[in-house]
Amino acid sequence: MKHASSTTAGKRTTHARRTGTAVGLAALLAAASLAGAAPADASSLTHAHTVDIVGTNTMTTDSYRIDTHGTVPAGLVKIRFRNLGTMDHQAQLFRLNDGVSWTKFLTDLHGPNPFVALFGDSAAAGGAAVIHAGGDQTVYEAVQGGTYAVICLVSDNGVPHFDLGMIAELAVAGSETPQQLAAVHPEGHVDGVITAHDMTYTMPSVIRDNGLYRYQDTDAMDVHELTFGRLLPGKTAADAKAWFASFAAPGGPVGPQPFVYAGGFGGEVPGGGGWVRADLKPGNYVAFCLVPDDTTGLPHAAMGMVVGFTAVHGDGDGD
């Protein structure tokens, strides 16, 4: 299993991630066409259980505070992630494979090869992508019952935040049929669709601030995430693409990061996805994927998976 990283401002590193072949939400959704009829109660399709996640850090520790507002049921979940720390953080979800205990997962995660836990004991299951200090990100997704890990894979001088305490267990009770999971969707108007495939994204050239967008990994094989970066003044999507391409250079990347992390949807298995609330100030952005390639170990962004777009004022429903 390969691993790649990108250097961010303040010598912080975002560790890219991919899943193995573990069965996750994608397999459930792919089987939806074989299941029975959808639930008759339409309200059950759009009712989302809210989970509030707050990320914080001190000089020596990083942590989450999670308010599940009671038992989290299988089905549609609204995840609100707020970064109240002073560094970049994320709330990436991994669903533990059936039969894997939390103790085993933690032992493997803190062992000599943490990817045994991330890619052998579990499968990537969405969540909120990396957001800057003081930012927040809301996502919706259909989740099956089981045990989930909420993890921050950002690093500080090579030390991943989960080694500083930024990992938490999230239990989801019950189960839903594949048809039920495939049918749920959040209330409100969906402003557009963003798909990840073939080392690129198909997406609107203009994203409405506060708009709700469907994200789907439609790739046949690769795991992808949807990370937004707000370009710094004077920087372009071409600059971001060139910066990521420099990862292949000796000692890369070359030069300072040309963007600030602005959230997005966490890594998902092929076929998986959810909905992301675009909490983006008007301006120029890039969407990119940090999941590493199996062969080269370089993040997909270094292989060209960087797409520019513009955020404009909107009047979405909000959260």
C-alpha positions in Angstrom: 0.0 0.0 0.0 1.5 3.3 -1.1 1.5 6.6 0.8 2.0 10.1 -0.4 2.1 13.5 1.4 1.9 17.2 0.6 3.6 20.0 2.5 1.3 22.7 3.6 1.9 26.1 5.2 3.6 25.9 8.6 5.4 22.7 7.7 2.2 20.7 8.0 1.6 17.7 5.9 -1.6 16.2 4.6 -1.3 12.4 4.3 -3.1 11.1 1.3 -5.2 8.0 1.7 -6.8 5.2 -0.2 -8.8 2.2 0.6 -8.1 -1.4 -0.2 -10.7 -3.8 -1.5 -12.7 -3.9 1.7 -16.5 -3.9 1.1 -18.0 -0.5 2.0 -21.0 1.7 1.1 -20.2 1.4 -2.6 -21.0 -2.3 -2.6 -24.3 -1.7 -0.9 -25.3 1.1 -3.3 -24.2 -1.0 -6.3 -26.6 -3.8 -5.2 -29.5 -1.4 -4.8 -31.0 -2.3 -8.1 -31.4 -5.9 -6.8 -33.2 -5.0 -3.6 -36.9 -4.5 -3.0 -39.1 -1.4 -3.1 -38.1 1.8 -1.4 -39.7 2.8 1.9 -43.2 4.2 1.5 -42.6 7.0 4.1 -41.0 9.8 2.1 -39.9 11.6 5.3 -37.7 8.7 6.2 -35.7 9.3 3.0 -34.8 13.0 3.8 -34.5 13.0 7.6 -30.9 13.3 8.5 -29.5 12.6 12.0 -27.0 15.3 12.9 -23.5 14.5 14.2 -21.5 17.5 15.4 -17.7 17.1 15.3 -15.3 19.8 16.6 -11.5 19.6 16.0 -9.1 21.3 18.3 -5.4 21.3 19.1 -2.9 22.5 21.7 0.9 22.5 21.6 1.1 18.8 22.3 -2.3 17.2 21.6 -5.0 17.2 18.9 -8.5 16.0 19.6 -12.2 15.8 18.6 -15.3 16.6 20.5 -18.2 14.7 19.1 -21.9 15.2 19.9 -24.0 12.5 18.4 -27.3 13.9 19.7 -28.2 10.4 20.9 -27.9 7.1 19.1 -26.8 7.5 15.4 -29.1 5.3 13.3 -28.1 3.8 10.0 -29.4 5.9 7.1 -28.9 9.5 6.2 -26.4 11.4 8.5 -25.5 15.1 8.5 -22.0 15.7 9.7 -21.1 19.2 10.8 -17.3 19.6 11.2 -15.9 22.7 12.8 -12.2 23.3 13.0 -11.6 25.3 16.2 -7.9 24.6 16.3 -5.0 26.7 15.0 -4.0 24.2 12.2 -5.6 22.5 9.3 -7.8 19.5 10.3 -10.2 17.1 8.7 -12.8 14.5 9.9 -12.2 11.6 7.6 -14.4 8.5 8.3 -13.3 4.9 8.0 -15.8 2.1 8.6 -14.2 -0.8 10.4 -14.7 -4.1 8.5 -17.2 -6.5 10.1 -15.4 -8.5 12.7 -12.6 -6.0 13.4 -12.6 -4.7 17.0 -11.8 -1.1 18.0 -8.9 -2.4 20.0 -7.4 -4.2 17.0 -7.9 -1.1 14.8 -6.1 1.1 17.3 -3.3 -1.4 17.8 -2.7 -1.6 14.1 -3.1 2.2 13.6 -0.4 2.9 16.2 1.8 0.1 15.1 4.8 0.2 12.7 2.5 0.3 9.6 -0.7 2.3 10.3 -2.0 1.5 6.8 -2.8 -2.0 8.1 -5.6 -0.3 10.1 -6.6 2.2 7.4 -6.6 -0.1 4.4 -6.8 -3.6 5.9 -9.0 -3.3 8.9 -11.3 -0.6 7.4 -12.5 1.2 4.3 -12.7 4.9 3.7 -16.2 6.2 4.2 -16.4 9.9 3.4 -16.6 12.6 6.0 -15.3 16.2 5.8 -12.1 17.0 3.9 -9.3 19.2 5.2 -10.4 22.7 6.3 -8.4 25.6 7.4 -8.3 26.9 11.0 -11.6 28.5 11.9 -13.4 26.9 9.0 -16.3 24.5 9.0 -17.7 21.9 6.6 -21.1 20.1 6.4 -21.6 16.9 4.5 -24.4 14.4 4.2 -24.0 10.7 3.6 -25.9 7.4 3.8 -24.2 5.2 6.4 -24.6 1.5 7.3 -24.6 0.3 10.9 -21.2 -0.5 12.3 -18.2 1.1 14.0 -16.5 4.1 12.4 -13.3 5.9 13.1 -13.1 9.6 12.8 -9.5 10.5 11.9 -7.4 13.5 11.1 -4.5 12.4 8.7 -2.9 15.8 8.6 0.6 15.8 10.0 2.7 18.3 12.0 6.4 17.9 11.1 5.8 14.3 10.1 3.6 13.4 13.1 0.1 12.5 12.1 -2.7 14.1 14.2 -4.2 10.8 15.0 -0.9 10.0 16.9 -1.5 13.2 18.9 -5.0 12.0 19.9 -7.1 13.1 17.0 -9.1 9.9 16.5 -12.5 9.0 17.9 -15.0 6.1 17.7 -18.4 6.7 16.2 -21.0 3.9 16.5 -23.9 3.6 14.0 -26.8 1.4 15.2 -29.0 -0.8 13.1 -29.0 -1.5 9.4 -30.7 -0.6 6.2 -31.2 -2.4 3.0 -29.1 -1.4 0.0 -32.2 0.0 -1.6 -33.0 2.1 1.5 -29.4 3.5 1.5 -29.5 4.3 -2.2 -32.8 6.1 -1.9 -32.0 8.6 0.9 -31.1 12.2 0.1 -31.0 15.5 2.1 -33.8 18.0 2.0 -33.5 21.0 -0.2 -32.4 21.8 -3.8 -29.3 20.1 -5.1 -27.4 22.7 -7.1 -25.2 20.4 -9.2 -23.3 17.1 -9.4 -19.5 16.6 -9.0 -18.1 13.2 -10.1 -14.5 11.9 -9.7 -13.2 9.6 -12.4 -10.2 8.9 -14.6 -7.9 11.3 -12.7 -10.2 14.3 -13.1 -13.5 15.7 -12.0 -16.6 16.5 -14.0 -18.1 19.5 -12.2 -19.7 22.9 -12.7 -17.2 25.7 -13.6 -19.1 27.9 -11.2 -20.0 26.8 -7.6 -22.6 28.7 -5.6 -21.6 29.6 -2.1 -23.8 27.7 0.4 -25.1 25.5 -2.4 -25.6 21.8 -2.0 -23.7 19.5 -4.4 -23.8 15.8 -5.0 -20.4 14.2 -4.9 -19.8 10.7 -6.4 -16.8 8.6 -7.1 -17.7 7.1 -10.4 -14.3 5.6 -11.1 -14.2 1.9 -11.9 -11.3 1.2 -9.6 -9.7 4.2 -7.8 -10.7 5.7 -4.5 -11.0 9.5 -4.7 -11.8 12.4 -2.4 -13.0 15.9 -3.2 -10.8 18.6 -1.6 -11.3 22.3 -2.2 -8.5 24.8 -2.1 -9.0 28.5 -2.2 -6.3 30.0 -4.5 -4.0 32.6 -3.0 -4.1 36.1 -4.6 -2.4 36.0 -8.0 -2.4 32.2 -8.2 -4.2 30.2 -10.8 -5.3 26.6 -11.3 -2.3 26.1 -13.5 -0.1 27.2 -10.6 -1.7 24.6 -8.3 -1.4 21.9 -11.0 2.3 22.7 -11.4 2.9 22.7 -7.7 1.4 19.3 -7.3 3.3 18.0 -10.4 6.5 19.0 -8.6 5.9 16.3 -6.1 7.7 14.0 -8.6 10.8 16.2 -8.4 13.7 15.2 -6.1 12.9 16.8 -2.7 9.5 18.0 -4.0 7.2 19.7 -3.7 8.8 22.9 -5.1 7.8 26.3 -3.6 5.0 27.3 -1.3 1.5 25.9 -1.4 -0.6 28.1 -3.7 -3.9 27.6 -1.9 -5.6 27.4 1.5 -7.6 24.3 2.3 -11.3 24.9 2.1 -13.1 21.7 2.9 -14.9 19.2 0.7 -15.9 15.6 0.9 -13.6 12.9 2.3 -12.2 9.9 0.6 -14.7 7.3 -0.6 -14.6 3.8 -2.2 -15.6 3.6 -5.9 -19.3 4.1 -6.3 -19.6 5.9 -2.9 -20.3 9.5 -2.3 -22.7 11.9 -0.6 -23.5 15.6 -0.6 -21.3 18.5 0.3 -22.4 22.0 1.4 -20.1 24.5 -0.5 -19.2 26.9 2.3 -16.9 28.9 -0.1 -16.3 32.6 -0.1 -16.4 34.0 -3.7 -13.2 33.6 -5.5 -11.0 31.2 -7.5 -10.6 27.6 -6.3 -9.2 24.2 -7.3 -10.7 20.8 -6.6 -8.1 18.0 -6.1 -7.5 14.5 -4.8 -4.7 13.5 -2.5 -5.2 9.8 -2.6 -1.9 8.1 -3.7 -1.4 6.1 -6.9 -0.7 2.4 -6.3 2.3 2.4 -8.7 4.0 5.7 -8.2 2.9 6.6 -4.6 2.2 10.1 -5.9 -1.1 11.8 -5.0 -3.7 11.8 -7.8 -3.3 15.6 -7.8 0.3 15.2 -8.9 -1.0 13.1 -11.8 -3.2 15.9 -13.0 -6.3 15.5 -10.8 -6.7 19.2 -10.3 -9.6 21.2 -11.7 -10.2 24.9 -11.3 -13.5 26.6 -10.6 -15.0 29.8 -9.4 -17.2 30.3 -6.3 -19.9 33.0 -6.4 -22.4 34.4 -4.0 -25.5 32.3 -3.5 -28.6 32.1 -1.4 -28.8 28.4 -0.5 -30.9 26.9 2.2 -28.0 26.7 4.6 -27.7 24.5 7.6 
